[in-house]
């Protein structure tokens, strides 16, 4: 009988000591590689935007392209870009008559008459209105027609 008990004891010890073959549940870290596209939609290049704009009037568009465009649509000489509200905001605060005077007399990097020597004051006014986006460019216009 003693042997029997010893066997039981031995068995019991073995079961607890060496029989612990419980699988160490290894949770494999499966992280979903969800590549979400960043909503970093870049705004249009301001120069590209300026280059697209033309006065509605074909005659004025031609004058503009021949003169103002070369600086105000290229950004090459740090001229305020056509249609760029941010660039023009501080200048608009001076008022139209000051801007007209800057145009005819020249202003720092801006050459007298914007190199349009045959332009009338009325044309300068139109060109300034156009470049400062005061003439209603189609982009922000709510032109719903019934
Ligand atoms: C040779 C390049 C050049 C041409 C051509 C040019 N501009 Fe400019 N213009 C400039 C620059 C540079 C400035 C910014 C001057 C500064 O503030 O330093 C400027 C500024 C101006 C301003 C703002 C002046 C102010 O008081 O802040 C007006 C208005 C303007 N231009 C109108 C025109 C018009 C209209 C034409 C076309 C008839 C024209 N420009 C052609 C270079 C040019």
Boltz pocket constraint, residues with backbone or C-beta under 6 A from the ligand:
constraints:
  - pocket:
      binder: B
      contacts: [[A, 64], [A, 67], [A, 68], [A, 69], [A, 70], [A, 71], [A, 72], [A, 77], [A, 78], [A, 79], [A, 80], [A, 91], [A, 94], [A, 98], [A, 99], [A, 100], [A, 102], [A, 103], [A, 107], [A, 108], [A, 109], [A, 110], [A, 111], [A, 113], [A, 114], [A, 115], [A, 116], [A, 119], [A, 124], [A, 127], [A, 128]]
      max_distance: 6.0
